[in-house]
Each structure stands twice: as structure tokens, then as C-alpha cells.
Amino acid sequence: MVRRVILMALSAGLISVAVLGCGQQEEADIPAFDPDKTYNLTFGAFGDLEAAYTEIFASEHFRSQYPNINITFQSADFGGHHDRLTTQLSARERTNDIEALEVEFIANFVEQGDALIDLNQEPYNAESVIGDVVDFAVAQGQTRELQQVAIPVDIAPAVLFYRADLAAEAGANFENLDSWEEYIEEGRKVTGNGRYAVPNAADVAAIPLAGGKGGWLSDDGELLQPKAKFMEALQLVADVRGAGIDADLGAWSGPWIESFANGTVVTMPNGAWWGGALRTWVAPDVEDWRVTYLPGRAMSALGGTYLSIPSTVPADNRAAAWEIIKYLTTTEEAQLKTFDIIDAFPALTTTYDHPIMSEPVPYFGNEPVREIFADVALNMPNMRVSEYDNIIVSIWGSIVGEVLEGDLTPDQAYEQALRQIRATID
């Protein structure tokens, strides 16, 4: 459901959304939700969200609560959906009543207070509704003024996927490693004869940054602080590439996809959603993929989906749109059904106590891997995005590329990143 995001591949060309400028209508004045009125809403979605949500909206549980709401989808692929939404918001055009956003794009909109409605204000009062939604994801949908412009509906706690058979064959062990140094050591054991530990050294670039969605500015507005965190990311990329354990494959290329089935790669750090991709279409016939914590039990997230109501939505539709968002994000029925259909890991923490989270997963050696996903989600640090994040991510990705090419040392890369970012945003 959620496309994997490699930090280096974050787009340098994202269009910044213009502030709508005219100001939002006083939300407290919008018509209240009327259970006796028929609402015909539109929903902008990407990937296989429509498949999951269509089944949810047809369920007895949903229809018993909202028999008066009809929903039509406008779905597209990942890029097409976000390109369309960016263009419409920039032009102040009418959007769908509900728009899904991948976490990668939150920074594109989150500081544009007039582009997306603040759901913390009356009559939505999101803060009183989403208390059981996982904290780190809630924070990523907030502006620095704590306006809640997007609500997390699914998340992607990051773990290490690895091939148990290939690791055992090489005498390597990737379970519960204490550090990335240990990972590199084990990675050397499995590397050779056309086989590598990881598809690309860039795959680890965002891990020390907890996924790189927010946190580029400290609470007091300082860039790339604490320095040690960002240096760790640069050094890790340099060390993995220097050890010769990555295949240098381009993400989503044919050889990259094939590598997970044909044994070219042995491990992959990625979000929980990647487990569904492996199981259903990337490597469905491989029986030896397993899941463990990232080295050093690093807490990171690589993906996630949010729901929003753009400010161009007619006032008459907003209350009903909010009812839909609440249902999808705060009811266990919707969260667990989405998880079952498309492996989108729930953002609602009350589902983590559900028996399904402790069930063995046959594809992953009958291990209860969802317990790891939940543990990572609950221990993720909170980081808010800023209006500068797209610029910073673009520059940082280029800098990481220069480290990978051997053109910059990690120390040089950090200083150059600071200079370029300051020159761009000052």
C-alpha cells in the first residue's frame, strides 16, 4: 500500500503548495453532521487503498453507523495522486472531500495552514478523538503551531527483513544485532559470488534519522542537530558502501525487485508494509524470509498514510468527511480490516493488544512478527515536519549521494549540507 521511500530518492522537485491566502471559513460555523441527510463524498486515494476502503465501506459495521454516506473514489498510482493533489491545492481548485497523503508528502502541505483544514479546531476536535493513535505519527501530521492538518491511518515501523536460509548457509546471524558494526560484520559473511547483504547502501541512510520524516530542525530551530545523529547516518552509509556489502541496485528497478526472490540480496531494512509486498508479489514463493529488529534496536519508520480535508471542500461536506476519517483512523474494525486486506500496519494503538498481533505469520517462519512492529511503533521518537523539510531533504539526499560515490567524507558532507541548506533558506 505504501511505497518504500529511500532517502536518496526523495524528490528534489516537489512543488511547494501555495498558502491559499483567503483564510479558512470559520469551521465552527459549518453544518453539523446530519444522520438523516444523504452525503455523496469523494475520496482521493493511491495504490490499493481503494480496494481496502471499498470493502470497509460495504461492511455491516460501517453501514450500520453511516447508511447515509456514499463514497466515490478517485484513485491513481502513487506519483499521479500526489501530483494531482499538489497541483489542485496550488491552484486553489476543488479537491476530493477526503484526500490521502503518504507521509513523504506531509512536509509539502503541513506548514500551509490554509491548504488543509486544522482538525484540532471546532467542530472536529481531533485532539480529543485521536488519543489512541500512535504518538509519533500524530506529531508528523502537525504544524509547528500544533495544527493537526492530517490524521495517520496506517504506519510503517521499520525492521530488518532477512533470508534465514542464506544467512545460515554463510554462517551469519542477523537476529537482534547490537550494532550496525555487527550488521556489517555479518554482511561480509554473506557477500560474495554475486550475493550481497543489502540492495543499496542508501537503504540504511534514513534509519539513524528515524526515517527522515521531520526532525531536520531542532525544537529551537537549529539545523541538523544534534550533529551526532546526522553524522551517524552519513558514517553508516559510508561504512556499508566501504565494506562492499551492497549490490548498488536502483530502487524499484527490475534487478532490484528480482533480487529478493533470486537470492541476490540477503537483508532489507524497511517498513512493516514491505512484509506484505514480499509475501504477495515480490517473493511469494520464498519460504525463508524472516523479521527481526534493526541493529541496535534502532527505532525508525519508513512510510505511512494520512487522511486530510482540504480547505477547498464545500462546507456542507466537511462534517461527513470528518466522520469518515474518524471511522478509518479510530475504530479497530476499520484498522484491522485494512491490515488484513493490504498489510497496512494500524496507527491505532488499541489494536496492538488484539490477538492477531500475537499470531504466528506462516510466511515469516510462523513467528509473531507483528509484536515487533507494534513495539517499534510505540517507541518511535516524535518529530514534527517544517516548511523547510522538502528543501533540506533534497539537499541531504544529494549529499548522501556524494558520500556513496566517495566524493565526500562524512565530516565534509555534514558541513557542506549545512552550508547549502543555510544558503537556500536564509
C-alpha positions in Angstrom: 0.0 0.0 0.0 2.7 2.4 0.9 5.6 2.7 -1.5 9.0 2.3 0.1 10.9 5.6 0.3 14.7 5.7 0.0 16.1 8.9 1.4 18.2 9.5 -1.7 15.2 9.1 -3.9 13.1 11.8 -2.2 12.1 14.1 -5.0 14.1 17.3 -5.4 11.3 18.8 -7.5 8.3 18.7 -5.3 6.1 21.7 -5.9 5.5 23.8 -2.8 1.9 24.4 -2.1 0.9 28.0 -2.0 -0.9 29.3 1.0 -4.5 29.7 0.0 -4.4 33.2 1.5 -8.1 33.8 1.6 -8.3 32.1 5.0 -10.4 29.2 6.0 -14.1 29.6 6.7 -14.8 29.6 10.4 -15.0 25.9 10.9 -17.3 26.2 14.0 -20.0 27.6 11.6 -20.1 24.6 9.2 -23.2 22.5 9.3 -23.2 19.7 11.8 -23.3 16.1 10.6 -26.9 15.1 9.9 -27.7 11.4 10.2 -30.9 11.9 8.3 -29.2 13.6 5.3 -27.6 11.7 2.4 -24.0 12.7 1.7 -22.2 11.9 -1.5 -18.5 12.2 -0.8 -15.4 11.8 -3.0 -12.2 10.2 -1.7 -8.7 10.7 -3.3 -6.6 7.6 -2.9 -3.5 5.9 -4.2 -2.2 2.4 -4.5 -4.5 -0.2 -3.1 -6.2 2.0 -0.6 -9.4 1.9 -2.6 -9.5 -1.9 -2.5 -9.4 -1.9 1.3 -11.6 1.0 1.9 -14.3 -0.2 -0.5 -14.6 -3.4 1.4 -14.7 -1.5 4.7 -17.4 0.9 3.5 -19.5 -2.1 2.3 -19.2 -3.8 5.7 -22.2 -4.2 8.0 -20.3 -2.4 10.8 -19.9 0.7 8.7 -23.3 0.7 7.0 -25.0 0.3 10.4 -23.4 3.6 11.5 -23.4 5.6 8.3 -26.1 4.3 6.0 -26.4 7.9 4.7 -22.9 8.3 3.4 -22.0 7.2 -0.1 -18.3 7.4 -1.3 -16.8 7.6 -4.8 -13.1 7.1 -5.2 -10.6 8.9 -7.4 -7.6 6.7 -7.4 -4.3 6.8 -9.1 -0.8 5.5 -8.7 1.5 6.9 -6.0 3.0 9.7 -8.1 -0.1 10.6 -10.1 -2.2 11.0 -7.0 0.2 13.3 -5.2 1.0 15.3 -8.4 -2.7 15.9 -8.9 -3.3 17.0 -5.3 -0.3 19.3 -5.3 -1.5 21.0 -8.5 -5.1 21.4 -7.3 -4.1 22.9 -3.9 -1.6 25.2 -5.6 -4.3 26.5 -7.9 -6.9 26.6 -5.1 -9.0 24.2 -7.1 -11.7 21.9 -5.7 -10.2 18.6 -4.4 -11.9 15.4 -3.2 -13.7 15.7 0.1 -11.1 13.4 1.7 -7.5 13.2 0.4 -5.0 10.5 1.4 -1.4 11.6 1.8 1.8 9.5 2.0 4.0 10.7 4.9 6.7 11.6 2.4 4.4 14.4 1.2 3.3 15.8 4.6 6.0 18.4 4.7 4.8 19.6 1.3 1.5 20.6 2.9 1.8 20.7 6.7 3.0 24.3 7.0 0.4 25.5 4.6 -2.2 26.2 7.2 -4.8 27.3 4.7 -4.4 24.4 2.3 -5.5 21.7 4.7 -8.1 22.2 7.5 -6.8 22.2 11.0 -8.7 19.3 12.5 -7.9 20.3 16.1 -10.3 23.2 15.9 -14.1 23.2 16.4 -16.1 21.2 15.4 -13.6 18.4 14.7 -11.7 18.5 18.0 -9.2 15.9 16.7 -7.1 16.1 19.8 -9.9 14.7 21.9 -10.6 11.9 19.4 -7.2 10.5 18.3 -5.7 9.9 21.8 -5.1 6.3 21.0 -3.4 6.9 17.6 0.3 6.4 17.9 2.1 9.5 19.1 5.0 9.8 16.6 2.6 9.6 13.6 0.2 12.2 15.1 3.2 14.6 15.5 4.2 14.2 11.9 0.7 15.4 10.9 1.1 18.6 12.8 2.4 22.0 12.0 4.9 23.7 14.4 1.9 25.5 15.8 0.3 22.2 16.6 -2.4 22.4 14.0 -3.5 18.8 13.1 -3.8 19.0 9.3 -3.6 15.3 8.7 -4.5 12.2 10.7 -2.4 9.0 10.4 -4.4 5.9 9.2 -1.5 3.5 8.8 2.2 3.5 9.7 5.3 1.6 8.7 7.6 0.8 11.7 10.9 -0.3 10.3 12.5 -3.7 10.9 15.2 -5.9 9.3 13.9 -8.5 6.8 16.5 -11.2 6.2 16.8 -14.6 4.4 17.4 -17.2 7.1 18.5 -19.9 4.7 21.1 -17.8 3.0 22.4 -16.4 6.3 22.7 -19.9 7.8 24.5 -21.1 4.6 27.1 -18.4 5.2 27.3 -18.9 8.9 25.8 -15.4 9.5 23.3 -14.3 12.1 21.2 -11.2 11.7 18.9 -11.8 14.7 18.8 -8.9 17.3 22.2 -7.4 16.4 23.6 -5.0 18.9 25.0 -2.5 16.4 25.5 -1.6 12.8 29.1 -2.7 13.1 27.8 -6.2 13.8 25.5 -5.9 10.9 28.4 -5.1 8.6 30.4 -7.9 10.0 27.6 -10.4 9.3 27.0 -8.8 6.0 30.6 -9.6 4.9 29.9 -13.2 5.6 27.0 -13.4 3.2 28.6 -11.3 0.5 30.3 -12.9 -2.5 29.7 -14.9 -5.7 27.1 -12.4 -6.8 25.3 -12.2 -3.5 25.1 -9.1 -1.2 23.9 -8.2 2.2 21.7 -5.3 1.1 20.5 -3.9 -2.3 22.0 -0.5 -1.8 23.9 1.4 0.9 21.3 4.1 0.6 18.8 1.7 2.1 20.3 2.4 5.6 20.6 6.2 5.1 17.3 7.2 6.8 17.5 4.7 9.7 19.5 6.8 12.2 17.2 9.7 11.4 14.1 7.7 12.4 13.0 7.6 8.8 13.9 11.2 7.9 10.3 12.5 8.1 10.7 15.5 10.3 13.5 16.3 12.8 15.6 18.3 10.4 15.2 21.3 12.7 15.6 21.0 16.4 13.0 22.4 18.8 14.9 25.7 19.0 15.2 25.9 15.2 18.8 24.7 14.8 19.6 22.8 11.5 20.8 19.2 11.6 21.0 18.9 15.3 22.1 17.0 17.3 25.1 16.7 15.0 25.9 13.2 16.2 22.6 11.8 14.8 23.3 13.1 11.3 26.9 12.1 11.4 25.8 8.6 12.3 23.7 8.5 9.2 26.5 9.7 6.9 29.0 7.4 8.5 26.7 4.4 8.3 26.2 4.9 4.6 30.0 5.3 4.1 30.7 2.2 6.1 28.2 0.0 4.3 29.5 1.1 0.9 33.1 0.8 2.0 32.6 -2.7 3.2 31.5 -3.7 -0.2 28.3 -5.5 1.0 25.7 -3.6 -1.1 24.7 -4.5 -4.6 24.3 -0.9 -5.7 20.9 -1.7 -7.2 18.5 1.1 -8.1 15.3 1.1 -6.1 12.3 -0.4 -7.9 14.3 -1.4 -10.9 13.8 -4.9 -12.4 17.1 -6.3 -10.9 16.2 -4.7 -7.5 12.8 -6.4 -7.4 14.2 -9.7 -8.6 16.9 -9.7 -6.0 14.5 -10.5 -3.2 13.4 -13.7 -4.9 16.6 -14.9 -6.6 18.9 -14.7 -3.6 21.0 -11.7 -4.8 20.3 -9.9 -1.5 20.1 -11.4 2.0 18.7 -8.5 4.1 16.5 -5.4 3.7 15.7 -2.7 6.3 12.2 -1.5 5.5 8.8 -0.6 6.9 6.2 -3.2 8.0 4.3 -2.8 4.7 7.3 -4.5 2.9 6.3 -7.8 4.5 3.1 -7.7 2.6 4.9 -6.9 -0.6 7.3 -9.8 -0.1 4.5 -12.2 0.7 2.1 -11.3 -2.0 4.1 -10.3 -5.1 7.8 -9.7 -4.7 8.9 -13.1 -3.4 5.7 -15.2 -2.7 7.5 -18.5 -3.3 10.4 -17.9 -1.0 9.8 -19.5 2.4 12.8 -18.2 4.3 12.3 -14.5 4.8 12.3 -13.6 8.5 11.9 -10.4 10.6 14.0 -9.0 13.4 14.7 -5.7 15.0 17.0 -3.2 13.3 20.6 -3.4 14.5 20.9 -1.7 17.9 17.1 -1.8 18.1 17.0 1.4 16.2 13.5 2.9 16.1 12.6 4.1 12.7 9.6 4.3 10.3 9.6 4.1 6.5 6.2 5.0 5.2 2.7 5.7 6.4 -0.6 7.1 5.1 -2.6 10.2 6.4 -6.1 11.5 5.7 -7.0 15.1 5.3 -9.7 17.5 4.4 -8.5 20.3 2.1 -9.9 23.8 2.6 -11.5 23.8 -0.8 -14.0 21.2 0.3 -17.5 22.6 0.5 -18.7 23.4 4.0 -21.7 21.1 3.7 -19.4 18.1 3.1 -16.8 18.7 5.8 -18.6 17.2 8.8 -19.4 14.0 6.9 -15.8 13.8 5.7 -14.6 14.0 9.3 -16.9 11.2 10.2 -15.2 9.0 7.6 -11.7 10.0 8.8 -12.6 9.2 12.4 -14.0 5.8 11.4 -11.0 4.8 9.4 -8.4 6.0 12.0 -10.0 5.3 15.3 -12.1 2.2 15.0 -10.5 -1.2 15.5 -12.8 -2.7 12.9 -11.5 -0.5 10.1 -7.9 -0.6 11.2 -7.7 -4.3 11.5 -9.6 -4.9 8.3 -7.3 -2.6 6.3 -4.3 -4.5 7.9 -5.9 -7.8 6.9 -6.5 -6.7 3.3 -3.4 -4.8 2.3 -0.9 -5.3 5.2 -1.1 -1.6 6.2 0.0 -1.6 9.8 -2.5 0.1 12.2 -1.9 3.5 13.6 -4.4 2.8 16.3 -2.5 1.5 19.4 -5.5 -0.3 20.9 -5.2 -2.8 18.1 -1.8 -3.8 19.4 -3.4 -5.8 22.1 -5.6 -7.7 19.6 -4.9 -11.4 19.4 -3.9 -11.0 15.7 -0.8 -9.2 16.8 0.5 -12.3 18.6 -0.5 -14.8 15.9 2.3 -16.6 14.0 2.8 -15.5 10.5 3.4 -18.5 8.2 5.4 -16.6 5.6 7.9 -15.5 8.2 8.6 -18.8 9.8 5.4 -18.8 11.9 6.9 -16.1 14.1 4.7 -13.4 15.7 6.4 -10.6 13.8 3.6 -8.1 14.4 4.7 -7.9 18.0 8.0 -6.4 16.8 6.1 -3.9 14.5 4.0 -2.8 17.5 7.0 -2.4 19.8 8.8 -0.2 17.3 5.7 1.9 16.7 5.3 2.5 20.4 8.9 3.6 20.9 9.4 5.8 17.9 10.5 9.4 18.7 8.2 12.3 18.0 9.4 14.6 15.2 7.5 17.4 13.5 8.0 18.5 10.0 8.7 22.1 9.0 8.2 24.3 6.0 11.8 23.8 5.0 11.8 20.0 5.0 11.5 19.5 1.3 14.5 21.7 0.6 16.5 20.1 3.3 15.7 16.5 2.2 16.6 17.3 -1.4 20.0 18.7 -0.4 20.6 16.0 2.1 19.9 13.3 -0.5 22.4 14.8 -2.9 25.0 14.9 -0.1 24.4 11.3 0.7 24.9 10.5 -2.9 28.3 12.2 -2.9 29.3 10.1 0.2 28.2 7.0 -1.7 30.3 8.0 -4.6 33.3 8.6 -2.4 33.4 12.3 -3.3 32.9 13.5 0.3 33.8 12.1 3.7 31.0 12.1 6.3 32.6 15.2 8.0 32.8 17.1 4.7 29.3 16.0 3.8 27.8 17.3 7.0 29.5 20.7 6.7 28.6 21.0 3.0 25.0 20.1 3.8 24.8 22.8 6.4 26.2 25.4 4.1 23.9 24.5 1.2 20.8 24.5 3.4 21.6 27.8 5.0 22.3 29.4 1.7 19.0 28.2 0.4 16.7 29.0 3.3 18.3 32.1 4.8 
